[in-house]
Amino acid sequence: MSELNIIKERIKEISENYKDDTIGGWITGDGPIPCNILFVGEAPGKTEVEEGKPFVGVAGKNFEYYLELIGLKREEIRITNTCYFRPIKIKKTANGKTSISNRTPKISEINLFKDILEKEINLVNPKIIITLGNIPLKNLTSFKSIGQCHGALIYNEKFKAHIFPMYHPSSLTYNRNDEFKKMYKEDWYKFKEALDTI
């Protein structure tokens, strides 16, 4: 069995045997291996689980827009997650209906996959790892918040690769002010510059 299939089997095994909280399916990474550029997100959402691919929902549309903006195609990059299953919360609404929404993965859930993510990173062997949001940032660096380091190029000795922290594409949904959008776009241009230097 190939390294990649071992990783997939392990994700499946952990996800299907997880009993500590409610989850709604799981996915694996997507894109070429090896690959110079690896994006690491937080966890899949509803659309991701339905389609079996990371970043295909609303955040995925934002993500692909900015990829194209700097001249990258999705086929040229690999995308994966820090937590490979979809953490969900189920609520009963006032009219008796059930609502299912995403929740942030717990530290214990992230830790379930820590070794698997590291195996995937080693297999992909990227020159640059882009962390999207606080969850992958805290998992792969010693930074506590994306506000401290977004748009900066940081060398990681462990993976022998650069890490480039960015805000998660879904942050554009919550921060609709022009200042944030401007800063977010600038980070993508900084990322493009970083690609030319590594």
Protein Blocks (a to p, Z undefined) as FASTA:
>chain_A
ZZklmmmmmmmmmmmmpckbccebjaddedddddfbdcddfbdcfklmmnopghkbfmlm
mmmmmmmmnopafklpccddfblbdcddddddfkopacdddddddfklmmmmmmmmmmmm
mmnopabdcdedjklmmmmmmbfbfklmgoiacddfklopacdddddfklmmmmmcfklm
mmmmmmmmmmmmmmmmZZ
